[in-house]
Amino acid sequence: MTDVQTLPAGITAIDTRTAGMTKVTAGYLLDAPRPALVECGPALSVSHVLDALRGMGMDGGDLAYLVLSHIHLDHAGGAGDVAAAFPHATVVVSELGARHLVDPQRLNESSRQVYGDLMDSVYGDCTPIDARRVRGVADGEQLDLGGGRRLDLLHTPGHAKHHIAAYDSDSGALFVGDSVGVKMPGMITIRPATPPPDFDLVLAHRTLDRYRALEPSVVYLAHYGAVDPPQDALAEADSRLRAWAETAEAAYAEHSELDHVTETLAARFADEVEPDSADPDAERRLALLSGHRSNAMGFVRYFALRAEGRTAT
Ligand SMILES: [Zn+2]
C-alpha cells in the first residue's frame, strides 16, 4: 500500500490523504499489545485511514487509543469516525480540548469561520464522541500500550493552548503535531505554524526548549514525517519561529492591518519552497496548512492580546 510507510520501532506512518493530496497530514500507528494511532486527519478523508488500518490487519476491536495532538480539524476531524469504527478505542486529547470532541458544535462552527468553503471540500464536520470514550489528559500522564511500551503525554502549548505531544520513551520517538511547524515535500526549511485563535509566541519557544531537553531520537511532524537530525531540526524550528515573529512584529508596528503583515511575511519568506520543486502540490499544501495569511492572523491576534496584557505569559 502506497499510503503506508513502515518506520523503525514498530511505527507505521499512514498518509491521511488530506485534501486528496499525498504527504499533507500523517497518522502514526504504534504497534503494541494495545496499539495507538497518533492523529487521524480530517473527517472527509478518514476513510483512507480506516482502509489503511484494515489493510494492516486491524479489525474493530484492535485499536486501543487514538491520540490527538490537538483538536484542529486537520488532525482531529475524523476522530468520531475512528471511534465508531474501533469501538474499544479511547480518544486521548488535552483536558483543555476534550469537551469539544464530546460536543463538537462549537468546534465545527468556529472551524467553518476559519476554513470557509474548505469545510465542505477538505475537512468536514467532526462528529460527537461519547464522553466515556474521551480521556482528557494533563501534562505528564502516560498511556500503557502493553508489552512494556508506554507513551508519555506532554502539554506543549504555543501553536494552540490545548496542544499535546506524545513521547515514546523506549524508542525516543517524539510526535509533535504542529508544535514544531510544518515541513512538507518541496520545502527547504521548517515553517512555523502560528494560526489564530490562540497561538502564543513565548509558549511556542518554551515548548521547543522542552523538546530539545528531551533529546528525542526522532521527531515526527504531523505535516509531514520525520525531521532529521532531531536536534538540528528543533534548533531550525526555533530560529525560523524567531525570524517569522520578528518580521511579523516589525510589519505590525508599521501598519497593524492584517493584509500588510500577510504581504510582508509572504515577501520575506517566499524562498521556503524549492523553486524547481517537481511536486505540483508543494505550494498548495502550504497554502492549505500554514499559509502566510493564517500565520499572520495568529501573530496579529497575539500581538494585540499581548499589548492588552491578555496573553498567557
Ligand atoms: Zn493545528
py3Dmol code that shows the C-alpha trace and the ligand (Angstrom):
import py3Dmol

protein = """\
ATOM      1  CA  MET A   1       0.000   0.000   0.000  1.00  0.00           C
ATOM      2  CA  THR A   2       1.460   3.319  -1.008  1.00  0.00           C
ATOM      3  CA  ASP A   3      -0.290   5.138   1.828  1.00  0.00           C
ATOM      4  CA  VAL A   4       1.516   3.144   4.492  1.00  0.00           C
ATOM      5  CA  GLN A   5       5.189   3.519   5.362  1.00  0.00           C
ATOM      6  CA  THR A   6       6.981   1.241   7.804  1.00  0.00           C
ATOM      7  CA  LEU A   7       9.291   3.152  10.159  1.00  0.00           C
ATOM      8  CA  PRO A   8      11.669   1.940  12.871  1.00  0.00           C
ATOM      9  CA  ALA A   9      10.499   0.838  16.331  1.00  0.00           C
ATOM     10  CA  GLY A  10       7.166  -0.609  15.250  1.00  0.00           C
ATOM     11  CA  ILE A  11       5.864   2.700  13.972  1.00  0.00           C
ATOM     12  CA  THR A  12       3.878   2.946  10.745  1.00  0.00           C
ATOM     13  CA  ALA A  13       3.065   6.229   9.032  1.00  0.00           C
ATOM     14  CA  ILE A  14      -0.321   6.397   7.370  1.00  0.00           C
ATOM     15  CA  ASP A  15      -0.918   9.075   4.754  1.00  0.00           C
ATOM     16  CA  THR A  16      -4.348  10.519   5.544  1.00  0.00           C
ATOM     17  CA  ARG A  17      -4.645  11.912   2.001  1.00  0.00           C
ATOM     18  CA  THR A  18      -5.905  15.204   3.357  1.00  0.00           C
ATOM     19  CA  ALA A  19      -7.398  17.346   0.563  1.00  0.00           C
ATOM     20  CA  GLY A  20      -6.738  14.472  -1.834  1.00  0.00           C
ATOM     21  CA  MET A  21      -3.003  15.201  -1.725  1.00  0.00           C
ATOM     22  CA  THR A  22      -0.187  12.990  -0.541  1.00  0.00           C
ATOM     23  CA  LYS A  23       2.024  13.955   2.384  1.00  0.00           C
ATOM     24  CA  VAL A  24      -0.121  16.667   3.932  1.00  0.00           C
ATOM     25  CA  THR A  25      -1.093  15.034   7.234  1.00  0.00           C
ATOM     26  CA  ALA A  26       0.374  11.836   8.669  1.00  0.00           C
ATOM     27  CA  GLY A  27      -1.159   9.469  11.186  1.00  0.00           C
ATOM     28  CA  TYR A  28       1.255   7.249  13.115  1.00  0.00           C
ATOM     29  CA  LEU A  29       0.354   3.785  14.320  1.00  0.00           C
ATOM     30  CA  LEU A  30       2.383   2.387  17.229  1.00  0.00           C
ATOM     31  CA  ASP A  31       2.469  -1.374  17.312  1.00  0.00           C
ATOM     32  CA  ALA A  32       1.945  -2.844  20.787  1.00  0.00           C
ATOM     33  CA  PRO A  33      -0.484  -5.162  22.595  1.00  0.00           C
ATOM     34  CA  ARG A  34      -2.653  -2.049  22.915  1.00  0.00           C
ATOM     35  CA  PRO A  35      -1.943  -0.163  19.694  1.00  0.00           C
ATOM     36  CA  ALA A  36      -2.206   3.591  19.485  1.00  0.00           C
ATOM     37  CA  LEU A  37      -2.866   5.782  16.468  1.00  0.00           C
ATOM     38  CA  VAL A  38      -1.471   9.318  16.748  1.00  0.00           C
ATOM     39  CA  GLU A  39      -3.578  11.733  14.622  1.00  0.00           C
ATOM     40  CA  CYS A  40      -6.262  10.724  12.141  1.00  0.00           C
ATOM     41  CA  GLY A  41      -6.678  13.758   9.858  1.00  0.00           C
ATOM     42  CA  PRO A  42      -9.958  15.357   8.819  1.00  0.00           C
ATOM     43  CA  ALA A  43     -13.332  13.647   8.605  1.00  0.00           C
ATOM     44  CA  LEU A  44     -13.611  13.916   4.828  1.00  0.00           C
ATOM     45  CA  SER A  45     -10.505  11.800   4.205  1.00  0.00           C
ATOM     46  CA  VAL A  46     -10.676   9.477   7.208  1.00  0.00           C
ATOM     47  CA  SER A  47     -11.835   6.555   5.047  1.00  0.00           C
ATOM     48  CA  HIS A  48      -8.245   6.354   3.747  1.00  0.00           C
ATOM     49  CA  VAL A  49      -7.006   5.932   7.308  1.00  0.00           C
ATOM     50  CA  LEU A  50      -9.620   3.299   8.144  1.00  0.00           C
ATOM     51  CA  ASP A  51      -8.784   1.421   4.918  1.00  0.00           C
ATOM     52  CA  ALA A  52      -5.081   1.544   5.752  1.00  0.00           C
ATOM     53  CA  LEU A  53      -5.686   0.204   9.273  1.00  0.00           C
ATOM     54  CA  ARG A  54      -7.839  -2.620   7.941  1.00  0.00           C
ATOM     55  CA  GLY A  55      -5.243  -3.295   5.256  1.00  0.00           C
ATOM     56  CA  MET A  56      -2.724  -3.796   8.038  1.00  0.00           C
ATOM     57  CA  GLY A  57      -4.952  -6.477   9.519  1.00  0.00           C
ATOM     58  CA  MET A  58      -6.568  -4.430  12.268  1.00  0.00           C
ATOM     59  CA  ASP A  59     -10.202  -5.128  12.895  1.00  0.00           C
ATOM     60  CA  GLY A  60     -12.758  -3.305  15.008  1.00  0.00           C
ATOM     61  CA  GLY A  61     -11.536  -4.489  18.395  1.00  0.00           C
ATOM     62  CA  ASP A  62      -7.880  -3.830  17.821  1.00  0.00           C
ATOM     63  CA  LEU A  63      -7.216  -0.150  18.273  1.00  0.00           C
ATOM     64  CA  ALA A  64      -6.809   0.840  21.930  1.00  0.00           C
ATOM     65  CA  TYR A  65      -6.038   4.556  21.645  1.00  0.00           C
ATOM     66  CA  LEU A  66      -6.453   7.434  19.254  1.00  0.00           C
ATOM     67  CA  VAL A  67      -4.123  10.206  20.430  1.00  0.00           C
ATOM     68  CA  LEU A  68      -4.813  13.706  19.093  1.00  0.00           C
ATOM     69  CA  SER A  69      -2.114  16.360  19.353  1.00  0.00           C
ATOM     70  CA  HIS A  70      -4.858  18.983  19.285  1.00  0.00           C
ATOM     71  CA  ILE A  71      -8.374  19.472  18.032  1.00  0.00           C
ATOM     72  CA  HIS A  72      -7.772  21.461  14.845  1.00  0.00           C
ATOM     73  CA  LEU A  73      -9.758  19.628  12.212  1.00  0.00           C
ATOM     74  CA  ASP A  74      -6.774  18.678  10.054  1.00  0.00           C
ATOM     75  CA  HIS A  75      -5.690  16.475  12.993  1.00  0.00           C
ATOM     76  CA  ALA A  76      -8.823  15.509  14.870  1.00  0.00           C
ATOM     77  CA  GLY A  77     -11.751  15.958  12.478  1.00  0.00           C
ATOM     78  CA  GLY A  78     -12.042  12.243  11.761  1.00  0.00           C
ATOM     79  CA  ALA A  79     -11.872  11.193  15.425  1.00  0.00           C
ATOM     80  CA  GLY A  80     -15.596  10.461  15.678  1.00  0.00           C
ATOM     81  CA  ASP A  81     -15.385   8.188  12.641  1.00  0.00           C
ATOM     82  CA  VAL A  82     -12.340   6.345  14.001  1.00  0.00           C
ATOM     83  CA  ALA A  83     -14.123   5.925  17.343  1.00  0.00           C
ATOM     84  CA  ALA A  84     -17.148   4.472  15.560  1.00  0.00           C
ATOM     85  CA  ALA A  85     -15.047   2.043  13.509  1.00  0.00           C
ATOM     86  CA  PHE A  86     -12.967   0.949  16.534  1.00  0.00           C
ATOM     87  CA  PRO A  87     -15.434   0.723  19.413  1.00  0.00           C
ATOM     88  CA  HIS A  88     -12.804  -0.173  22.039  1.00  0.00           C
ATOM     89  CA  ALA A  89     -10.568   2.785  21.280  1.00  0.00           C
ATOM     90  CA  THR A  90     -10.191   5.587  23.813  1.00  0.00           C
ATOM     91  CA  VAL A  91      -9.722   9.039  22.309  1.00  0.00           C
ATOM     92  CA  VAL A  92      -6.890  10.838  24.105  1.00  0.00           C
ATOM     93  CA  VAL A  93      -6.690  14.618  23.928  1.00  0.00           C
ATOM     94  CA  SER A  94      -5.690  17.520  26.150  1.00  0.00           C
ATOM     95  CA  GLU A  95      -8.068  18.076  29.037  1.00  0.00           C
ATOM     96  CA  LEU A  96      -8.463  21.598  27.614  1.00  0.00           C
ATOM     97  CA  GLY A  97      -9.910  20.266  24.347  1.00  0.00           C
ATOM     98  CA  ALA A  98     -11.829  17.152  25.421  1.00  0.00           C
ATOM     99  CA  ARG A  99     -15.282  18.721  25.739  1.00  0.00           C
ATOM    100  CA  HIS A 100     -15.144  19.929  22.125  1.00  0.00           C
ATOM    101  CA  LEU A 101     -14.963  16.337  20.891  1.00  0.00           C
ATOM    102  CA  VAL A 102     -17.935  15.295  23.024  1.00  0.00           C
ATOM    103  CA  ASP A 103     -19.961  18.231  21.742  1.00  0.00           C
ATOM    104  CA  PRO A 104     -18.237  19.441  18.568  1.00  0.00           C
ATOM    105  CA  GLN A 105     -20.834  22.029  17.551  1.00  0.00           C
ATOM    106  CA  ARG A 106     -18.699  24.997  18.580  1.00  0.00           C
ATOM    107  CA  LEU A 107     -15.574  23.442  17.089  1.00  0.00           C
ATOM    108  CA  ASN A 108     -17.352  22.886  13.776  1.00  0.00           C
ATOM    109  CA  GLU A 109     -18.847  26.395  13.754  1.00  0.00           C
ATOM    110  CA  SER A 110     -15.583  28.154  14.539  1.00  0.00           C
ATOM    111  CA  SER A 111     -13.762  25.975  12.015  1.00  0.00           C
ATOM    112  CA  ARG A 112     -16.269  26.991   9.368  1.00  0.00           C
ATOM    113  CA  GLN A 113     -15.462  30.637  10.080  1.00  0.00           C
ATOM    114  CA  VAL A 114     -11.756  29.965   9.570  1.00  0.00           C
ATOM    115  CA  TYR A 115     -11.909  27.463   6.698  1.00  0.00           C
ATOM    116  CA  GLY A 116     -14.987  28.682   4.811  1.00  0.00           C
ATOM    117  CA  ASP A 117     -15.740  26.515   1.780  1.00  0.00           C
ATOM    118  CA  LEU A 118     -12.865  24.194   2.660  1.00  0.00           C
ATOM    119  CA  MET A 119     -15.134  22.740   5.367  1.00  0.00           C
ATOM    120  CA  ASP A 120     -17.156  21.124   2.571  1.00  0.00           C
ATOM    121  CA  SER A 121     -14.304  20.209   0.242  1.00  0.00           C
ATOM    122  CA  VAL A 122     -11.412  19.304   2.589  1.00  0.00           C
ATOM    123  CA  TYR A 123     -12.357  18.992   6.269  1.00  0.00           C
ATOM    124  CA  GLY A 124     -15.961  18.049   7.015  1.00  0.00           C
ATOM    125  CA  ASP A 125     -17.627  18.213  10.416  1.00  0.00           C
ATOM    126  CA  CYS A 126     -16.311  16.404  13.455  1.00  0.00           C
ATOM    127  CA  THR A 127     -18.970  14.006  14.767  1.00  0.00           C
ATOM    128  CA  PRO A 128     -19.660  13.731  18.535  1.00  0.00           C
ATOM    129  CA  ILE A 129     -17.879  11.114  20.631  1.00  0.00           C
ATOM    130  CA  ASP A 130     -19.404   9.524  23.741  1.00  0.00           C
ATOM    131  CA  ALA A 131     -17.881  11.275  26.756  1.00  0.00           C
ATOM    132  CA  ARG A 132     -16.981   7.912  28.323  1.00  0.00           C
ATOM    133  CA  ARG A 133     -14.619   7.301  25.420  1.00  0.00           C
ATOM    134  CA  VAL A 134     -12.770  10.611  25.586  1.00  0.00           C
ATOM    135  CA  ARG A 135      -9.873  10.881  28.020  1.00  0.00           C
ATOM    136  CA  GLY A 136      -8.746  14.429  28.668  1.00  0.00           C
ATOM    137  CA  VAL A 137      -5.133  14.354  29.835  1.00  0.00           C
ATOM    138  CA  ALA A 138      -2.823  16.684  31.736  1.00  0.00           C
ATOM    139  CA  ASP A 139       0.916  17.103  31.392  1.00  0.00           C
ATOM    140  CA  GLY A 140       2.879  14.013  32.429  1.00  0.00           C
ATOM    141  CA  GLU A 141       0.129  11.423  32.081  1.00  0.00           C
ATOM    142  CA  GLN A 142       1.055   8.130  30.468  1.00  0.00           C
ATOM    143  CA  LEU A 143      -0.619   5.594  28.227  1.00  0.00           C
ATOM    144  CA  ASP A 144       0.282   1.970  28.845  1.00  0.00           C
ATOM    145  CA  LEU A 145       0.366   0.282  25.447  1.00  0.00           C
ATOM    146  CA  GLY A 146       1.305  -3.087  26.964  1.00  0.00           C
ATOM    147  CA  GLY A 147       4.439  -5.145  26.471  1.00  0.00           C
ATOM    148  CA  GLY A 148       6.467  -2.551  28.341  1.00  0.00           C
ATOM    149  CA  ARG A 149       5.686   0.202  25.851  1.00  0.00           C
ATOM    150  CA  ARG A 150       4.225   3.449  27.021  1.00  0.00           C
ATOM    151  CA  LEU A 151       3.529   6.901  25.683  1.00  0.00           C
ATOM    152  CA  ASP A 152       4.297   9.962  27.786  1.00  0.00           C
ATOM    153  CA  LEU A 153       1.907  12.832  27.128  1.00  0.00           C
ATOM    154  CA  LEU A 154       3.272  16.348  27.384  1.00  0.00           C
ATOM    155  CA  HIS A 155       1.258  19.551  27.462  1.00  0.00           C
ATOM    156  CA  THR A 156       3.022  21.601  24.791  1.00  0.00           C
ATOM    157  CA  PRO A 157       1.139  24.867  24.180  1.00  0.00           C
ATOM    158  CA  GLY A 158       2.102  27.560  21.697  1.00  0.00           C
ATOM    159  CA  HIS A 159       0.529  26.516  18.392  1.00  0.00           C
ATOM    160  CA  ALA A 160      -2.659  26.041  20.396  1.00  0.00           C
ATOM    161  CA  LYS A 161      -3.214  26.198  24.118  1.00  0.00           C
ATOM    162  CA  HIS A 162      -4.588  22.653  24.167  1.00  0.00           C
ATOM    163  CA  HIS A 163      -1.682  21.098  22.231  1.00  0.00           C
ATOM    164  CA  ILE A 164      -0.032  17.911  23.489  1.00  0.00           C
ATOM    165  CA  ALA A 165       2.912  15.839  22.273  1.00  0.00           C
ATOM    166  CA  ALA A 166       3.390  12.095  22.672  1.00  0.00           C
ATOM    167  CA  TYR A 167       6.802  10.708  23.580  1.00  0.00           C
ATOM    168  CA  ASP A 168       7.635   7.057  23.050  1.00  0.00           C
ATOM    169  CA  SER A 169      10.347   6.939  25.706  1.00  0.00           C
ATOM    170  CA  ASP A 170      11.540   3.481  24.700  1.00  0.00           C
ATOM    171  CA  SER A 171      12.466   4.392  21.143  1.00  0.00           C
ATOM    172  CA  GLY A 172      12.863   8.123  21.734  1.00  0.00           C
ATOM    173  CA  ALA A 173      10.318   8.982  19.038  1.00  0.00           C
ATOM    174  CA  LEU A 174       8.552  12.266  19.689  1.00  0.00           C
ATOM    175  CA  PHE A 175       5.245  13.041  17.978  1.00  0.00           C
ATOM    176  CA  VAL A 176       4.895  16.797  17.919  1.00  0.00           C
ATOM    177  CA  GLY A 177       1.717  17.541  15.963  1.00  0.00           C
ATOM    178  CA  ASP A 178       2.023  21.162  14.796  1.00  0.00           C
ATOM    179  CA  SER A 179       4.138  22.487  17.648  1.00  0.00           C
ATOM    180  CA  VAL A 180       7.443  22.372  15.740  1.00  0.00           C
ATOM    181  CA  GLY A 181       5.996  23.652  12.471  1.00  0.00           C
ATOM    182  CA  VAL A 182       5.500  22.079   9.075  1.00  0.00           C
ATOM    183  CA  LYS A 183       7.911  20.700   6.528  1.00  0.00           C
ATOM    184  CA  MET A 184       6.285  19.049   3.565  1.00  0.00           C
ATOM    185  CA  PRO A 185       7.706  17.865   0.244  1.00  0.00           C
ATOM    186  CA  GLY A 186       9.182  20.696  -1.793  1.00  0.00           C
ATOM    187  CA  MET A 187      10.052  22.769   1.294  1.00  0.00           C
ATOM    188  CA  ILE A 188      13.573  23.901   2.061  1.00  0.00           C
ATOM    189  CA  THR A 189      13.040  24.623   5.741  1.00  0.00           C
ATOM    190  CA  ILE A 190      10.626  24.157   8.611  1.00  0.00           C
ATOM    191  CA  ARG A 191       7.903  26.798   8.582  1.00  0.00           C
ATOM    192  CA  PRO A 192       6.274  27.796  11.869  1.00  0.00           C
ATOM    193  CA  ALA A 193       2.543  27.208  12.213  1.00  0.00           C
ATOM    194  CA  THR A 194       1.134  30.203  14.102  1.00  0.00           C
ATOM    195  CA  PRO A 195      -2.612  30.230  13.479  1.00  0.00           C
ATOM    196  CA  PRO A 196      -5.381  32.004  15.390  1.00  0.00           C
ATOM    197  CA  PRO A 197      -7.062  31.907  17.790  1.00  0.00           C
ATOM    198  CA  ASP A 198      -4.526  31.069  20.496  1.00  0.00           C
ATOM    199  CA  PHE A 199      -1.011  30.984  19.079  1.00  0.00           C
ATOM    200  CA  ASP A 200       1.385  32.215  21.799  1.00  0.00           C
ATOM    201  CA  LEU A 201       4.973  33.039  20.856  1.00  0.00           C
ATOM    202  CA  VAL A 202       6.548  32.644  24.298  1.00  0.00           C
ATOM    203  CA  LEU A 203       4.841  29.316  24.923  1.00  0.00           C
ATOM    204  CA  ALA A 204       5.819  28.084  21.453  1.00  0.00           C
ATOM    205  CA  HIS A 205       9.504  28.753  22.172  1.00  0.00           C
ATOM    206  CA  ARG A 206       9.217  27.138  25.610  1.00  0.00           C
ATOM    207  CA  THR A 207       7.725  24.036  24.035  1.00  0.00           C
ATOM    208  CA  LEU A 208      10.654  23.816  21.599  1.00  0.00           C
ATOM    209  CA  ASP A 209      13.096  24.185  24.530  1.00  0.00           C
ATOM    210  CA  ARG A 210      11.361  21.335  26.295  1.00  0.00           C
ATOM    211  CA  TYR A 211      11.648  19.089  23.246  1.00  0.00           C
ATOM    212  CA  ARG A 212      15.363  19.862  22.941  1.00  0.00           C
ATOM    213  CA  ALA A 213      15.916  18.897  26.581  1.00  0.00           C
ATOM    214  CA  LEU A 214      14.251  15.535  25.941  1.00  0.00           C
ATOM    215  CA  GLU A 215      16.873  14.708  23.291  1.00  0.00           C
ATOM    216  CA  PRO A 216      14.488  12.633  21.178  1.00  0.00           C
ATOM    217  CA  SER A 217      15.904  10.102  18.719  1.00  0.00           C
ATOM    218  CA  VAL A 218      13.479  11.230  16.035  1.00  0.00           C
ATOM    219  CA  VAL A 219      10.867  13.973  15.698  1.00  0.00           C
ATOM    220  CA  TYR A 220       7.726  13.219  13.723  1.00  0.00           C
ATOM    221  CA  LEU A 221       5.750  16.163  12.363  1.00  0.00           C
ATOM    222  CA  ALA A 222       2.085  15.744  11.527  1.00  0.00           C
ATOM    223  CA  HIS A 223       2.841  17.677   8.314  1.00  0.00           C
ATOM    224  CA  TYR A 224       4.830  15.623   7.289  1.00  0.00           C
ATOM    225  CA  GLY A 225       7.078  12.900   8.595  1.00  0.00           C
ATOM    226  CA  ALA A 226      10.443  12.778  10.339  1.00  0.00           C
ATOM    227  CA  VAL A 227      12.787  15.755  10.521  1.00  0.00           C
ATOM    228  CA  ASP A 228      16.466  14.866  10.875  1.00  0.00           C
ATOM    229  CA  PRO A 229      18.654  15.068  12.769  1.00  0.00           C
ATOM    230  CA  PRO A 230      16.236  15.945  15.554  1.00  0.00           C
ATOM    231  CA  GLN A 231      18.355  18.454  17.495  1.00  0.00           C
ATOM    232  CA  ASP A 232      19.215  20.355  14.320  1.00  0.00           C
ATOM    233  CA  ALA A 233      15.574  20.344  13.268  1.00  0.00           C
ATOM    234  CA  LEU A 234      14.447  21.688  16.659  1.00  0.00           C
ATOM    235  CA  ALA A 235      17.101  24.403  16.529  1.00  0.00           C
ATOM    236  CA  GLU A 236      15.960  25.280  13.000  1.00  0.00           C
ATOM    237  CA  ALA A 237      12.332  25.420  14.117  1.00  0.00           C
ATOM    238  CA  ASP A 238      13.309  27.776  16.928  1.00  0.00           C
ATOM    239  CA  SER A 239      15.280  30.145  14.693  1.00  0.00           C
ATOM    240  CA  ARG A 240      12.604  30.120  11.983  1.00  0.00           C
ATOM    241  CA  LEU A 241       9.927  30.947  14.531  1.00  0.00           C
ATOM    242  CA  ARG A 242      12.104  33.816  15.783  1.00  0.00           C
ATOM    243  CA  ALA A 243      12.574  35.118  12.222  1.00  0.00           C
ATOM    244  CA  TRP A 244       8.866  34.915  11.413  1.00  0.00           C
ATOM    245  CA  ALA A 245       7.909  36.624  14.672  1.00  0.00           C
ATOM    246  CA  GLU A 246      10.444  39.427  14.180  1.00  0.00           C
ATOM    247  CA  THR A 247       9.231  40.018  10.628  1.00  0.00           C
ATOM    248  CA  ALA A 248       5.594  39.939  11.676  1.00  0.00           C
ATOM    249  CA  GLU A 249       6.210  42.249  14.622  1.00  0.00           C
ATOM    250  CA  ALA A 250       8.097  44.817  12.525  1.00  0.00           C
ATOM    251  CA  ALA A 251       5.334  44.784   9.926  1.00  0.00           C
ATOM    252  CA  TYR A 252       2.677  45.065  12.631  1.00  0.00           C
ATOM    253  CA  ALA A 253       4.473  48.088  14.085  1.00  0.00           C
ATOM    254  CA  GLU A 254       4.390  49.795  10.666  1.00  0.00           C
ATOM    255  CA  HIS A 255       0.725  49.041   9.943  1.00  0.00           C
ATOM    256  CA  SER A 256      -1.308  46.721  12.102  1.00  0.00           C
ATOM    257  CA  GLU A 257      -3.573  45.724   9.187  1.00  0.00           C
ATOM    258  CA  LEU A 258      -3.655  42.010   8.509  1.00  0.00           C
ATOM    259  CA  ASP A 259      -3.056  42.497   4.768  1.00  0.00           C
ATOM    260  CA  HIS A 260       0.189  44.341   5.412  1.00  0.00           C
ATOM    261  CA  VAL A 261       1.518  41.689   7.808  1.00  0.00           C
ATOM    262  CA  THR A 262       0.479  38.929   5.404  1.00  0.00           C
ATOM    263  CA  GLU A 263       2.185  40.571   2.429  1.00  0.00           C
ATOM    264  CA  THR A 264       5.343  41.262   4.397  1.00  0.00           C
ATOM    265  CA  LEU A 265       5.591  37.644   5.524  1.00  0.00           C
ATOM    266  CA  ALA A 266       4.879  36.387   2.008  1.00  0.00           C
ATOM    267  CA  ALA A 267       7.616  38.571   0.510  1.00  0.00           C
ATOM    268  CA  ARG A 268      10.185  37.771   3.208  1.00  0.00           C
ATOM    269  CA  PHE A 269       9.608  34.006   3.242  1.00  0.00           C
ATOM    270  CA  ALA A 270       8.847  33.320  -0.409  1.00  0.00           C
ATOM    271  CA  ASP A 271      12.016  31.272  -0.635  1.00  0.00           C
ATOM    272  CA  GLU A 272      10.854  28.460   1.654  1.00  0.00           C
ATOM    273  CA  VAL A 273       9.556  26.424  -1.254  1.00  0.00           C
ATOM    274  CA  GLU A 274      12.052  24.971  -3.712  1.00  0.00           C
ATOM    275  CA  PRO A 275      11.637  26.960  -6.943  1.00  0.00           C
ATOM    276  CA  ASP A 276      12.254  23.878  -9.051  1.00  0.00           C
ATOM    277  CA  SER A 277      10.187  21.515  -6.968  1.00  0.00           C
ATOM    278  CA  ALA A 278       8.897  18.771  -9.207  1.00  0.00           C
ATOM    279  CA  ASP A 279       5.949  18.373  -6.889  1.00  0.00           C
ATOM    280  CA  PRO A 280       2.988  20.351  -8.246  1.00  0.00           C
ATOM    281  CA  ASP A 281       1.330  20.274  -4.812  1.00  0.00           C
ATOM    282  CA  ALA A 282       4.219  21.942  -2.951  1.00  0.00           C
ATOM    283  CA  GLU A 283       2.602  25.400  -2.839  1.00  0.00           C
ATOM    284  CA  ARG A 284      -0.911  24.023  -2.456  1.00  0.00           C
ATOM    285  CA  ARG A 285      -0.022  22.088   0.674  1.00  0.00           C
ATOM    286  CA  LEU A 286       1.402  25.187   2.323  1.00  0.00           C
ATOM    287  CA  ALA A 287      -1.476  27.401   1.289  1.00  0.00           C
ATOM    288  CA  LEU A 288      -3.814  24.895   2.906  1.00  0.00           C
ATOM    289  CA  LEU A 289      -1.996  24.365   6.179  1.00  0.00           C
ATOM    290  CA  SER A 290       0.361  27.120   7.128  1.00  0.00           C
ATOM    291  CA  GLY A 291      -0.262  29.898   4.670  1.00  0.00           C
ATOM    292  CA  HIS A 292       1.097  33.399   5.144  1.00  0.00           C
ATOM    293  CA  ARG A 293      -2.368  34.738   5.930  1.00  0.00           C
ATOM    294  CA  SER A 294      -3.172  32.154   8.570  1.00  0.00           C
ATOM    295  CA  ASN A 295       0.202  32.689  10.234  1.00  0.00           C
ATOM    296  CA  ALA A 296      -0.231  36.478  10.008  1.00  0.00           C
ATOM    297  CA  MET A 297      -3.658  36.210  11.641  1.00  0.00           C
ATOM    298  CA  GLY A 298      -2.172  34.284  14.554  1.00  0.00           C
ATOM    299  CA  PHE A 299       0.635  36.802  15.037  1.00  0.00           C
ATOM    300  CA  VAL A 300      -1.654  39.838  14.760  1.00  0.00           C
ATOM    301  CA  ARG A 301      -4.037  38.412  17.312  1.00  0.00           C
ATOM    302  CA  TYR A 302      -1.147  37.521  19.616  1.00  0.00           C
ATOM    303  CA  PHE A 303       0.431  40.997  19.378  1.00  0.00           C
ATOM    304  CA  ALA A 304      -2.928  42.656  20.018  1.00  0.00           C
ATOM    305  CA  LEU A 305      -3.642  40.485  23.080  1.00  0.00           C
ATOM    306  CA  ARG A 306      -0.113  40.994  24.365  1.00  0.00           C
ATOM    307  CA  ALA A 307      -0.491  44.772  24.116  1.00  0.00           C
ATOM    308  CA  GLU A 308      -3.573  44.452  26.333  1.00  0.00           C
ATOM    309  CA  GLY A 309      -1.761  42.201  28.787  1.00  0.00           C
ATOM    310  CA  ARG A 310      -4.064  39.311  27.917  1.00  0.00           C
ATOM    311  CA  THR A 311      -1.574  36.656  26.803  1.00  0.00           C
ATOM    312  CA  ALA A 312      -0.764  33.680  28.992  1.00  0.00           C
ATOM    313  CA  THR A 313       2.831  34.768  29.581  1.00  0.00           C
TER     314      THR A 313
END
"""
ligand_1 = """\
1
ZN
Zn -3.105 22.985 14.227
"""
view = py3Dmol.view(width=600, height=400)
view.addModel(protein, "pdb")
view.setStyle({"model": 0}, {"cartoon": {"style": "trace"}})
view.addModel(ligand_1, "xyz")
view.setStyle({"model": 1}, {"stick": {}})
view.zoomTo()
view.show()
